[in-house]
Amino acid sequence: MPERGVSEDDIRDVLARGRPAEAYGGRQALELVFPYNSHWQGRFYEQKRVKIVYVEEGDDQVVITVYSYYGRWD
């Protein structure tokens, strides 16, 4: 996650407030756009979109992978 600029708090926010996104293989996905207004890898970005892919095991949500995108979404 750190290599992608995503924190554990970001993951919690996506799980709590994210909107459904496309996922494959019986998995589920959520994504959320965050205000960013900072630099990532030498470029300035207004927003960061975080997508998590997860499975449900009983009452738990197990995160499989995390994607981050930098840019601007309306």
KOLLOKE-56657 format. One record per residue: residue number from 0; residue in one letter; x, y, z of N, C-alpha, C in turn. Coordinates in Angstrom, 2 decimals, always signed. Layout:
KOLLOKE-56657
(NUM, 'A', (X, Y, Z), (X, Y, Z), (X, Y, Z))
...
end
This chain:
KOLLOKE-56657
(0, 'M', (+0.81, -1.20, +0.00), (+0.00, +0.00, +0.00), (+0.86, +1.26, +0.00))
(1, 'P', (+1.92, +1.33, +0.80), (+2.71, +2.57, +0.79), (+3.28, +2.91, -0.59))
(2, 'E', (+3.64, +1.89, -1.38), (+4.17, +2.15, -2.72), (+3.12, +2.79, -3.62))
(3, 'R', (+1.86, +2.63, -3.27), (+0.77, +3.20, -4.06), (+0.18, +4.45, -3.43))
(4, 'G', (+0.74, +4.86, -2.29), (+0.27, +6.08, -1.64), (-1.04, +5.92, -0.90))
(5, 'V', (-1.31, +4.72, -0.41), (-2.58, +4.42, +0.27), (-2.31, +4.05, +1.71))
(6, 'S', (-3.07, +4.65, +2.63), (-2.91, +4.37, +4.05), (-4.01, +3.43, +4.54))
(7, 'E', (-3.83, +2.91, +5.74), (-4.88, +2.08, +6.34), (-6.15, +2.89, +6.56))
(8, 'D', (-6.01, +4.17, +6.91), (-7.19, +5.03, +7.08), (-7.94, +5.19, +5.76))
(9, 'D', (-7.20, +5.29, +4.64), (-7.85, +5.35, +3.33), (-8.70, +4.10, +3.11))
(10, 'I', (-8.15, +2.94, +3.44), (-8.86, +1.67, +3.25), (-10.14, +1.67, +4.09))
(11, 'R', (-10.03, +2.09, +5.33), (-11.22, +2.13, +6.20), (-12.29, +3.05, +5.61))
(12, 'D', (-11.87, +4.22, +5.09), (-12.81, +5.15, +4.48), (-13.49, +4.53, +3.26))
(13, 'V', (-12.73, +3.86, +2.43), (-13.31, +3.22, +1.25), (-14.32, +2.15, +1.67))
(14, 'L', (-13.97, +1.34, +2.65), (-14.90, +0.30, +3.12), (-16.18, +0.91, +3.70))
(15, 'A', (-16.06, +2.05, +4.36), (-17.23, +2.68, +4.99), (-18.07, +3.50, +4.02))
(16, 'R', (-17.40, +4.19, +3.08), (-18.13, +5.15, +2.25), (-18.01, +4.95, +0.75))
(17, 'G', (-17.27, +3.93, +0.33), (-17.00, +3.73, -1.09), (-18.23, +3.32, -1.88))
(18, 'R', (-18.14, +3.54, -3.19), (-19.22, +3.12, -4.08), (-18.79, +1.84, -4.78))
(19, 'P', (-19.75, +0.99, -5.13), (-19.41, -0.27, -5.78), (-18.66, -0.05, -7.09))
(20, 'A', (-17.72, -0.92, -7.37), (-16.92, -0.87, -8.59), (-16.85, -2.28, -9.18))
(21, 'E', (-16.38, -2.35, -10.40), (-16.32, -3.63, -11.11), (-15.23, -4.52, -10.53))
(22, 'A', (-15.56, -5.79, -10.35), (-14.60, -6.79, -9.88), (-14.94, -8.13, -10.54))
(23, 'Y', (-13.98, -9.03, -10.56), (-14.14, -10.31, -11.24), (-13.85, -11.47, -10.28))
(24, 'G', (-14.24, -12.66, -10.71), (-13.89, -13.87, -9.99), (-14.54, -14.01, -8.63))
(25, 'G', (-15.79, -13.55, -8.48), (-16.48, -13.67, -7.21), (-16.04, -12.67, -6.16))
(26, 'R', (-15.21, -11.74, -6.56), (-14.75, -10.70, -5.63), (-15.63, -9.47, -5.73))
(27, 'Q', (-15.51, -8.62, -4.75), (-16.24, -7.36, -4.73), (-15.23, -6.22, -4.74))
(28, 'A', (-15.69, -5.03, -5.14), (-14.80, -3.87, -5.16), (-15.57, -2.62, -4.78))
(29, 'L', (-14.85, -1.73, -4.14), (-15.37, -0.41, -3.78), (-14.31, +0.62, -4.17))
(30, 'E', (-14.77, +1.84, -4.49), (-13.81, +2.90, -4.76), (-14.32, +4.22, -4.21))
(31, 'L', (-13.40, +5.11, -3.95), (-13.71, +6.42, -3.37), (-12.68, +7.42, -3.85))
(32, 'V', (-13.14, +8.62, -4.18), (-12.25, +9.70, -4.60), (-12.00, +10.59, -3.39))
(33, 'F', (-10.72, +10.85, -3.13), (-10.29, +11.71, -2.02), (-9.72, +13.01, -2.58))
(34, 'P', (-9.91, +14.13, -1.88), (-9.14, +15.32, -2.24), (-7.67, +15.03, -1.95))
(35, 'Y', (-6.78, +15.47, -2.81), (-5.36, +15.16, -2.61), (-4.53, +16.44, -2.56))
(36, 'N', (-4.61, +17.25, -3.61), (-3.92, +18.54, -3.67), (-2.47, +18.46, -3.21))
(37, 'S', (-1.75, +17.54, -3.80), (-0.35, +17.34, -3.44), (+0.38, +16.72, -4.62))
(38, 'H', (+1.66, +16.49, -4.41), (+2.49, +15.88, -5.44), (+2.62, +14.38, -5.21))
(39, 'W', (+2.60, +13.64, -6.31), (+2.86, +12.21, -6.30), (+3.82, +11.93, -7.44))
(40, 'Q', (+4.96, +11.37, -7.12), (+6.00, +11.04, -8.09), (+6.32, +12.21, -9.00))
(41, 'G', (+6.47, +13.39, -8.38), (+6.92, +14.58, -9.09), (+5.86, +15.38, -9.82))
(42, 'R', (+4.60, +14.96, -9.75), (+3.52, +15.71, -10.40), (+2.46, +16.07, -9.40))
(43, 'F', (+1.80, +17.21, -9.62), (+0.73, +17.68, -8.75), (-0.60, +17.09, -9.20))
(44, 'Y', (-1.38, +16.59, -8.22), (-2.70, +16.03, -8.51), (-3.72, +16.60, -7.54))
(45, 'E', (-4.91, +16.86, -8.06), (-6.00, +17.39, -7.23), (-6.69, +16.31, -6.42))
(46, 'Q', (-6.77, +15.10, -7.00), (-7.52, +14.04, -6.33), (-6.78, +12.71, -6.42))
(47, 'K', (-7.18, +11.83, -5.53), (-6.67, +10.45, -5.52), (-7.89, +9.53, -5.45))
(48, 'R', (-7.96, +8.56, -6.36), (-9.05, +7.58, -6.34), (-8.47, +6.26, -5.87))
(49, 'V', (-9.08, +5.69, -4.84), (-8.62, +4.43, -4.28), (-9.69, +3.37, -4.53))
(50, 'K', (-9.25, +2.26, -5.10), (-10.15, +1.11, -5.35), (-9.60, -0.08, -4.60))
(51, 'I', (-10.46, -0.73, -3.86), (-10.06, -1.95, -3.16), (-10.88, -3.12, -3.69))
(52, 'V', (-10.23, -4.25, -3.81), (-10.88, -5.50, -4.20), (-10.82, -6.41, -2.98))
(53, 'Y', (-11.96, -6.98, -2.63), (-12.03, -7.76, -1.39), (-13.00, -8.93, -1.54))
(54, 'V', (-12.94, -9.83, -0.57), (-13.91, -10.91, -0.44), (-14.47, -10.85, +0.97))
(55, 'E', (-15.66, -11.36, +1.11), (-16.27, -11.45, +2.45), (-16.10, -12.87, +2.97))
(56, 'E', (-15.60, -12.95, +4.18), (-15.46, -14.24, +4.87), (-16.19, -14.12, +6.19))
(57, 'G', (-17.40, -14.62, +6.22), (-18.23, -14.45, +7.41), (-18.57, -12.99, +7.56))
(58, 'D', (-18.27, -12.44, +8.73), (-18.53, -11.02, +8.99), (-17.35, -10.13, +8.61))
(59, 'D', (-16.27, -10.72, +8.12), (-15.05, -9.96, +7.80), (-14.95, -9.65, +6.32))
(60, 'Q', (-14.31, -8.53, +6.01), (-13.98, -8.17, +4.64), (-12.46, -8.28, +4.53))
(61, 'V', (-11.99, -9.16, +3.65), (-10.57, -9.41, +3.48), (-10.13, -8.72, +2.18))
(62, 'V', (-9.26, -7.72, +2.32), (-8.80, -6.96, +1.16), (-7.76, -7.79, +0.41))
(63, 'I', (-8.00, -7.96, -0.89), (-7.11, -8.72, -1.76), (-6.04, -7.81, -2.36))
(64, 'T', (-6.47, -6.68, -2.91), (-5.52, -5.74, -3.50), (-6.08, -4.32, -3.45))
(65, 'V', (-5.18, -3.37, -3.65), (-5.53, -1.95, -3.61), (-4.96, -1.28, -4.85))
(66, 'Y', (-5.77, -0.46, -5.50), (-5.32, +0.33, -6.64), (-5.44, +1.80, -6.27))
(67, 'S', (-4.52, +2.61, -6.75), (-4.64, +4.06, -6.57), (-4.40, +4.74, -7.91))
(68, 'Y', (-5.19, +5.76, -8.14), (-5.11, +6.54, -9.36), (-5.06, +8.01, -8.95))
(69, 'Y', (-4.26, +8.77, -9.66), (-4.12, +10.18, -9.34), (-4.57, +11.00, -10.54))
(70, 'G', (-5.37, +12.04, -10.28), (-5.87, +12.88, -11.34), (-7.00, +13.76, -10.83))
(71, 'R', (-8.04, +13.89, -11.65), (-9.22, +14.64, -11.27), (-10.46, +13.95, -11.83))
(72, 'W', (-11.44, +13.72, -10.98), (-12.71, +13.13, -11.35), (-13.82, +14.03, -10.85))
(73, 'D', (-14.84, +14.19, -11.68), (-15.98, +15.02, -11.27), (-17.12, +14.18, -10.78))
end
